[in-house]
């Protein structure tokens, strides 16, 4: 079979997959990641799930063409509903927002409880995801940033364990490990986050009612905290 060539982003996710695990790639699209993991022998079996009919059909065809239909189970369904508890010991969710990831997790808590590792690449809202993981007995063991085609991507690797809350709340949004290691792309991440937050704050100042809300006060506090961190880089 022809092993697919992964993008820089997918390759980074693949490298975090534990050899010999049974991964479930949720939102698999073309099943490139499961095809690579099984095709390279990193995993003997994998599960590919997608809620959308088109990508599901495409993934199923790709797996069949590769002759891996017995090793890769392609399933059509919403989030982790395609899995039975402990059927997969590693869950991969990439290319979606953190709120969507949290909703997927909360809809199938028994499936999440059976996972030994989570590999997550949120497009937005990583702070909320870190808070959720810490509140549900997962510890983030790795945080990474990478650039692909001019876009910055963030991903987290989490495993069961009791996490320690960061000394500063803003580190949930920045990434405690990214900050600790002074990741070379962290300054860019902060610049992008600050630009967005300032834009939202500027829109809110156009309304007296909005300015008097707790949301606006919290946003201004986040901006100040991020600015202070940015000056340290």
Secondary structure, 3 states (H helix, E strand, C coil): CCCCCCCHHHHHHHCCCCCCCCEEEECCCCCHHHHHHHHCCCCCCEEEEECCHHHHHHHHHHHHHCCCCCCEEEEECCHHHHCCCCCCCEEEEEEECHHHHHHHHHHCHHHHHCCCEEEEEECCCHHHHHHHHHHCCEEEEEEEEEEECCEEEEEEEEEECCCCCCCCCHHHHHCHHHHHCCCCCHHHHHHHHHHHHHHHHHHHCCCHHHHCCHHHHHHHHHHHHHHHHHHCC
